[in-house]
Every structure is written in C-alpha cells, then in structure tokens.
C-alpha cells in the first residue's frame, strides 16, 4: 500500500463508514504499507471516531503488522 493509493484508501474507508458504524480493514494481503497509507488509516479512524464509529484493522502480519503497531494502529 504505497503513497499513490493512500487517498483512495482514505476515501474507501470513509465511504464504508457512511454505510456502517464499524469498519473492518483486512490487511492480510498487504505486504508493504507506506507512511502515507498509515496516515490515511489514522485520519479515517479519527474522523469515524468523531462520528461515533470505529475502524479496526485485522489480518496484519510481518512488516505490515510491525509498521501498524509502531504507528499505534493496533491490528487485531
């Protein structure tokens, strides 16, 4: 998940948040995540939280899990 995909990710997460109160982002197939990707997840989580909704990541492993944990985005 590189920098070029970050805006699309943020938009997709917000669109999902308009349809449900709990968004689950499955990153099990992600083997790379840039700082822009992490930022998109964090910003979407903050916006959804402000609306009383939640964003959870799941399926992270390896480097993706390490990056998310280091950034404070704790995967399930």
N, C-alpha and C positions, 0 to 999 in steps of 0.2 A: 504494500500500500504506500505508494510514493506520493510526493508532493502534488503531482498533477491530479491525482484522484481525490485529494482532500476536500475540495469544495463540493464535489459530487457526493462524497460520503456524508458530509455535514447536511446537505440538502435532503438526502435519503433518510437520514436519522430523524430530521425534523418532520418530514412527510409522514414517517411511520408514527411519530409522536402525535400527529393530528388524528390518527385513527385508533390509538390505544393509549392506555395510561402507563403501560410497561413495555419498553422497547428492549429487546434482547439482540445484541450484536454478536453473531457467531463468527469468530476469527480463527476457527480450526484449520482453515486452508491458507491462512496468511503466514508467509514465511519471512516477511520484511514489513516493517512499519516505520515510516519517517516521522520526524518531529511534527511535521505538518499534519500527518494522519492522527497522531496522538492529540494534537491541539484541536483538531476537528471533533474528536470524540469528547474531549473535555468540555469544549464550548457547547456542544449539543447537550451533554449531560447537565451542564449548568442551566441552560435555557429550559430544558424539560423539567428540571427540579423546581425552577421558579414557577412553573405551571402546575406543580404538584404531581409530576410524573417521574418515572425512573428510567434510567438507561443502564443496562448491565451488559458486560461482555462475558462471553463464555468460549471455551474451547482453545484458549491460548496455550501455546507450548513453546519451548525453546527460546529463541531470541525474541520472539514476539511477546511472550509472557514476561521475560525479563524487562523489556522496554516498557511495557504497560505497568508493571509493578514499580519500576524505578520512577515512573512519572506519577505514581499514585493512583493510577487507574487499575484497581484491583480486579483482575479477571476471576470469574467463578469457575 
